Amino acid sequence: MKKISTKNYVNSMRVHFLPFLVWIGTVAIVVSLFSHRSRRYEILGVAQGPVHQIAATCDGRLVNVSVELFDEVKKGDVLAVLNSVADNENPQELIQAQTATILAEMDRLRAEWEATKEQVSGAAAGAVTDIVARRRNFAIDVEDKRFKVQELETEIRADELMLSSLELDSKIFVLGGRLDTNDVALYELKKLRAEHEAAKERIEDNKSLLELARLDLKQAETRQEEFAKQESHPIPMDAGAVLVKKAIEVQNKRMAELQVQLAALSPVELRAPFDGVVSVVLRNQGEAVLAGEPILTVSKKTPDNIVAYATEEQAGRVREDMKVQLINRNSRPNVLVDSKVVFVGPTVEQMPARMWRNPNMPQWGRPILIAIPSGFKVVPGAMVGIKGI
């Protein structure tokens, strides 16, 4: 029987144990790496900021889109202007024609009122001592002052309609790109602005006259009330004057309706809801859009929170105001930052595909929202490590 020397035996054992030792070392390294990773963070979250889609508020055509892709915008900046009036429509001319009709009707009513007033005054002159005539004199004085107030109110509304129409014309004129080096275009714009200033002056003058007319009306009503206190059976207003008064009220109501219609024709300005960047542009100037149709998207440059998903094992211990730590995986060196859970979703949802461990195997979890503390710099969409869940 051949004897194996001690030296050969030791060499043989080394050959057999060397692969085993290498395998043990590899396992230890892998375990150490996983342990180190688990110590760094337990789950991953995605930094997200507000994203607001700017959509059309009514059917119309885009008069102007003043921003381009990746432009920075401030809160309140005008991003697009939408005109609700179709190309083949011209409702402004119709409204202006109706306004002119109302003013003409008011002139007719003024003439009718003067005739009615003279008739009542003439009847009262023949019987000065007649109590009925005296009452009617007071009543006709009140109604005369009231007519003046209503007449001025109608004229102010008519000028305000014209003012709104001129503002609308000027805005569409500029936004439509008609303002250039063309002398005719500049003349038209100057003419619009001159008419605008004239209408403003008339409104201011009539408002001053309206204040005086209301004061006169109040004084006339006071005189009528004092006379009425002396009599127990007031006499109603003359029938003709009552009809004129009702007709004036109808014209004032029609004027108010026209103001509402004209206000609806004003271009709609779509503004930025917050400071951010234009991340998507879907429609361009001149295109027709429907109400609710998206035009562009504005995104915040910095995220406000982190969305993560707790597994079934973790979901039971997650709660609002729970203290956690965040790790920016893209920074070197990694620094732990304290934060907290601000919201816990009520149901289990499917995670975004980028958060699946296996890209072919969907995962579910309970969504949680974690606040981003000040000084923690991370871009929207970046993956963030979360420890403490």
matplotlib code that plots the C-alpha trace (Angstrom):
import matplotlib.pyplot as plt

x = [0.0, 1.4, 1.9, 0.8, 3.2, 2.0, 3.2, 1.2, -1.9, -1.8, -1.3, -4.2, -6.5, -5.5, -6.5, -9.9, -10.7, -9.6, -12.8, -14.9, -13.1, -13.5, -17.3, -17.6, -15.8, -18.1, -21.2, -19.9, -19.2, -22.7, -24.3, -22.2, -23.2, -26.9, -26.6, -24.8, -27.6, -30.3, -28.6, -28.5, -32.2, -35.1, -37.3, -37.1, -39.3, -39.7, -39.3, -42.3, -43.4, -46.7, -47.6, -50.5, -52.1, -53.4, -56.6, -59.1, -62.0, -64.3, -64.5, -62.5, -59.3, -55.9, -55.1, -51.7, -49.4, -46.7, -44.4, -42.3, -41.1, -38.8, -39.5, -39.4, -42.6, -43.7, -47.0, -49.6, -47.8, -50.1, -49.3, -52.0, -55.0, -58.2, -60.8, -64.3, -65.6, -65.7, -64.0, -67.3, -69.0, -69.1, -71.2, -69.7, -71.4, -74.7, -74.3, -73.3, -76.4, -78.6, -77.1, -77.8, -81.4, -81.8, -80.4, -82.8, -85.7, -84.6, -84.7, -88.3, -89.2, -87.7, -89.9, -93.0, -92.1, -91.9, -95.3, -96.8, -95.2, -96.6, -100.1, -100.1, -98.7, -101.3, -104.1, -102.8, -102.4, -106.2, -106.8, -104.0, -106.1, -107.0, -105.2, -105.0, -103.3, -100.8, -100.0, -99.5, -97.1, -95.0, -95.2, -94.3, -91.3, -90.0, -90.5, -88.8, -85.7, -85.9, -86.0, -82.9, -81.1, -82.2, -81.2, -77.7, -77.4, -78.3, -75.8, -73.1, -73.8, -73.8, -70.4, -69.1, -70.3, -68.4, -65.3, -65.3, -65.8, -62.8, -60.7, -61.6, -60.8, -57.4, -56.4, -57.3, -55.6, -52.3, -52.4, -53.4, -50.0, -51.5, -49.4, -46.2, -44.4, -47.4, -48.6, -52.2, -52.1, -50.6, -53.2, -56.0, -54.6, -54.3, -57.9, -59.1, -57.2, -58.5, -62.1, -61.3, -60.1, -63.2, -65.5, -63.7, -64.2, -67.9, -68.3, -66.6, -68.6, -71.9, -71.0, -70.6, -73.9, -75.5, -74.4, -76.1, -79.2, -79.5, -79.2, -82.0, -84.1, -83.6, -84.7, -87.8, -88.7, -88.3, -90.6, -93.2, -93.0, -93.5, -96.6, -98.0, -97.8, -100.5, -102.9, -104.2, -105.1, -102.3, -103.2, -101.5, -99.1, -100.6, -101.1, -99.1, -96.2, -96.3, -96.1, -93.1, -91.4, -91.8, -90.5, -87.4, -86.8, -87.1, -84.4, -82.1, -82.5, -81.7, -78.6, -77.4, -77.9, -75.8, -73.0, -73.0, -72.9, -70.0, -68.1, -68.4, -66.7, -63.5, -60.4, -59.7, -56.2, -54.7, -52.1, -49.4, -50.6, -47.1, -43.4, -42.2, -41.2, -43.2, -42.7, -45.3, -46.7, -49.6, -51.3, -50.0, -51.3, -54.2, -55.4, -59.1, -59.6, -62.6, -63.4, -61.3, -58.8, -55.2, -52.9, -49.7, -48.3, -46.4, -44.1, -42.4, -38.6, -38.2, -40.2, -42.4, -42.6, -41.6, -43.9, -43.0, -44.8, -44.8, -45.0, -47.6, -45.1, -44.3, -47.8, -49.0, -46.4, -46.5, -48.4, -48.6, -45.9, -43.7, -40.0, -37.9, -34.6, -33.9, -30.8, -30.1, -28.7, -27.1, -25.1, -21.6, -21.1, -24.5, -26.0, -29.0, -31.6, -34.5, -38.1, -41.5, -44.5, -47.2, -49.8, -50.6, -52.8, -56.0, -55.6, -53.0, -52.0, -49.8, -46.3, -44.8, -42.9, -39.6, -39.9, -40.5, -37.7, -38.4, -39.3, -41.6, -43.4, -45.7, -45.6, -48.2, -47.9, -49.5, -48.6, -47.0, -46.1, -42.9, -42.1, -38.9, -37.0, -35.3, -31.8, -32.5, -31.7, -33.2, -34.7, -38.2, -38.3, -35.1, -35.1, -34.6, -33.7, -35.9, -34.8, -36.9, -40.1]
y = [0.0, 3.3, 5.9, 9.5, 11.9, 14.6, 17.3, 15.8, 15.5, 19.1, 20.2, 18.0, 19.5, 23.0, 22.2, 20.9, 23.7, 26.6, 26.8, 26.4, 29.2, 31.4, 30.6, 31.4, 34.7, 35.6, 34.9, 37.0, 39.9, 39.7, 39.5, 42.5, 44.5, 43.7, 44.5, 47.8, 48.6, 47.9, 50.1, 52.9, 52.9, 50.5, 51.6, 54.0, 57.0, 59.3, 63.1, 64.8, 68.4, 69.9, 69.5, 71.7, 71.2, 74.5, 73.7, 75.8, 77.1, 77.5, 76.7, 79.1, 79.9, 80.6, 84.2, 83.9, 81.4, 83.5, 80.7, 77.9, 74.6, 74.8, 78.5, 79.6, 81.3, 83.2, 82.8, 84.9, 85.2, 85.0, 81.8, 81.9, 84.0, 82.3, 84.1, 82.5, 84.3, 82.3, 83.7, 84.1, 85.8, 89.5, 89.8, 93.1, 94.8, 93.2, 94.4, 97.9, 98.0, 96.9, 99.6, 102.2, 101.0, 101.2, 104.8, 105.8, 104.3, 106.2, 109.4, 108.6, 107.9, 111.2, 113.0, 111.0, 111.8, 115.5, 115.4, 113.5, 115.9, 118.9, 117.4, 116.6, 120.0, 121.7, 119.9, 120.8, 124.5, 124.8, 123.6, 124.6, 124.2, 120.7, 118.2, 115.6, 118.0, 119.0, 115.3, 114.7, 117.7, 116.1, 112.7, 114.1, 115.9, 112.7, 110.7, 113.5, 113.3, 109.5, 109.5, 111.7, 109.2, 106.3, 108.2, 108.9, 105.3, 104.1, 106.5, 105.3, 101.7, 102.4, 104.1, 101.2, 98.9, 100.9, 101.0, 97.3, 96.8, 99.2, 97.4, 94.1, 95.5, 96.8, 93.6, 91.5, 94.0, 93.7, 90.0, 89.2, 90.5, 93.4, 96.0, 96.3, 99.0, 99.5, 103.2, 102.3, 99.7, 102.3, 104.9, 102.4, 101.6, 105.3, 105.9, 103.0, 104.5, 108.0, 106.7, 104.8, 107.9, 109.9, 107.2, 107.2, 111.0, 110.8, 108.1, 110.2, 113.3, 111.4, 109.8, 113.3, 114.3, 111.1, 111.9, 115.3, 113.7, 111.2, 114.0, 115.9, 112.7, 112.2, 115.7, 115.4, 112.2, 113.9, 116.7, 114.2, 112.2, 115.3, 116.3, 112.7, 112.8, 115.6, 113.3, 109.9, 108.7, 109.2, 109.5, 107.1, 108.2, 109.2, 106.1, 107.5, 108.3, 104.8, 103.3, 105.4, 104.4, 100.7, 101.1, 102.8, 99.9, 97.5, 99.4, 99.5, 95.7, 95.2, 97.3, 95.3, 92.1, 93.5, 94.2, 90.6, 89.4, 91.7, 90.6, 87.0, 88.0, 89.2, 87.1, 84.6, 84.8, 81.5, 82.2, 80.3, 78.8, 78.9, 79.5, 76.8, 75.6, 74.9, 71.1, 70.4, 72.4, 70.8, 73.6, 76.6, 80.1, 80.1, 76.6, 76.0, 74.3, 72.9, 73.5, 71.3, 70.5, 70.7, 73.4, 73.2, 71.9, 73.8, 71.9, 73.2, 73.2, 71.9, 69.0, 69.4, 65.9, 62.3, 59.5, 56.0, 52.7, 50.6, 46.8, 44.7, 44.1, 47.8, 49.2, 48.2, 50.4, 53.4, 56.4, 60.2, 62.3, 59.2, 60.3, 59.0, 59.8, 60.6, 59.8, 61.5, 58.6, 60.9, 63.0, 62.2, 61.6, 60.3, 62.4, 61.4, 64.2, 64.0, 64.3, 62.9, 61.2, 63.7, 61.4, 57.7, 56.4, 54.6, 51.7, 49.5, 50.6, 49.4, 50.9, 52.8, 50.3, 52.0, 50.9, 47.2, 44.9, 42.8, 44.8, 42.0, 41.5, 44.3, 45.2, 46.8, 48.9, 51.5, 55.0, 57.4, 61.0, 62.3, 66.0, 67.3, 69.4, 72.7, 72.2, 68.7, 69.4, 66.9, 67.2, 66.1, 62.4, 61.5, 58.3, 59.0, 56.4, 56.3, 54.9, 54.3, 52.8]
z = [0.0, -1.1, 1.6, 1.1, 2.5, 4.8, 2.4, -0.5, 1.7, 2.7, -1.0, -2.0, 0.7, -0.5, -4.0, -2.9, -0.4, -2.5, -4.7, -1.6, 0.1, -3.0, -3.1, 0.6, 0.1, -2.8, -0.8, 2.0, -0.3, -1.9, 1.5, 2.6, -0.4, 0.1, 3.7, 2.9, 0.3, 2.9, 5.4, 2.8, 2.0, 2.4, -0.5, -3.5, -4.3, -7.2, -6.8, -8.4, -8.9, -9.9, -13.6, -14.9, -18.2, -19.8, -21.6, -23.6, -21.5, -24.5, -28.2, -30.3, -32.1, -30.6, -31.3, -29.8, -28.1, -26.5, -25.2, -26.7, -25.5, -22.4, -21.9, -18.3, -17.1, -14.0, -12.1, -13.9, -17.2, -20.3, -22.1, -24.8, -25.9, -27.1, -29.1, -28.8, -31.9, -35.1, -38.2, -40.0, -37.1, -36.2, -33.0, -32.1, -35.0, -34.0, -30.4, -31.5, -33.7, -30.9, -28.6, -31.2, -31.3, -27.6, -27.5, -30.3, -28.3, -25.2, -27.3, -28.4, -24.8, -23.7, -26.3, -25.1, -21.5, -22.2, -23.8, -20.9, -18.4, -20.2, -20.4, -16.7, -15.8, -18.0, -16.4, -12.9, -13.9, -14.3, -10.8, -8.5, -5.4, -6.5, -4.2, -7.0, -9.3, -6.6, -5.9, -9.5, -9.7, -7.0, -8.6, -12.1, -10.6, -9.0, -12.2, -14.2, -12.0, -12.1, -15.9, -16.0, -13.7, -15.9, -19.1, -17.8, -16.6, -20.1, -21.8, -19.4, -20.2, -23.9, -23.6, -21.4, -24.2, -26.7, -24.4, -24.0, -27.8, -28.5, -25.9, -27.6, -31.0, -29.9, -28.2, -31.2, -33.4, -31.5, -30.8, -34.3, -35.5, -37.5, -35.7, -37.8, -39.7, -41.9, -41.6, -42.2, -39.3, -37.0, -38.0, -37.3, -33.9, -33.0, -34.1, -31.8, -28.9, -29.6, -29.6, -26.4, -24.6, -25.8, -24.5, -21.1, -20.9, -21.7, -19.0, -16.4, -17.3, -17.2, -13.9, -12.4, -13.9, -12.6, -9.0, -9.3, -10.9, -8.0, -5.5, -7.3, -7.3, -3.6, -2.8, -5.0, -3.3, 0.1, -1.0, -2.2, 1.0, 3.1, 1.1, 1.3, 5.0, 4.9, 3.0, 3.9, 0.4, -2.1, -5.8, -8.2, -10.9, -14.3, -16.5, -19.4, -17.2, -15.7, -19.2, -20.1, -16.9, -17.6, -21.1, -19.8, -17.4, -20.3, -22.3, -19.3, -18.9, -22.6, -22.2, -19.3, -21.3, -24.1, -21.6, -20.5, -24.2, -25.0, -21.9, -23.2, -26.5, -24.8, -25.6, -22.9, -21.5, -20.3, -17.6, -15.8, -12.5, -11.0, -11.7, -14.0, -17.4, -20.5, -20.8, -23.6, -26.5, -28.3, -30.2, -32.1, -33.0, -35.4, -34.6, -33.6, -30.3, -28.4, -24.8, -22.5, -25.2, -23.9, -25.4, -23.4, -20.1, -17.4, -15.0, -11.8, -12.0, -8.5, -7.0, -3.9, -2.7, -3.1, -4.0, -2.8, -2.4, 0.8, 0.4, 2.2, 5.1, 5.4, 4.9, 8.4, 10.1, 7.8, 9.2, 8.7, 10.4, 10.5, 10.6, 7.6, 6.1, 2.4, 0.4, -2.9, -5.0, -7.5, -5.1, -3.8, -1.0, 0.0, 2.9, 5.0, 5.3, 7.8, 6.5, 7.3, 5.7, 4.9, 3.3, 3.2, 0.3, 1.3, -1.2, -2.8, -6.3, -9.1, -8.9, -11.9, -14.2, -13.5, -9.8, -10.5, -9.4, -12.5, -15.5, -16.7, -13.3, -12.1, -8.4, -6.1, -3.0, -0.9, -2.1, 0.4, 0.1, 1.7, 2.0, 0.5, 3.1, 2.2, 1.0, -0.5, -4.1, -6.5, -10.0, -10.9, -11.8, -9.9, -7.8, -4.1, -1.4, 1.7, 5.0, 8.1, 6.7]

ax = plt.figure().add_subplot(projection="3d")
ax.plot(x, y, z, "-o")
ax.set_aspect("equal")
plt.show()
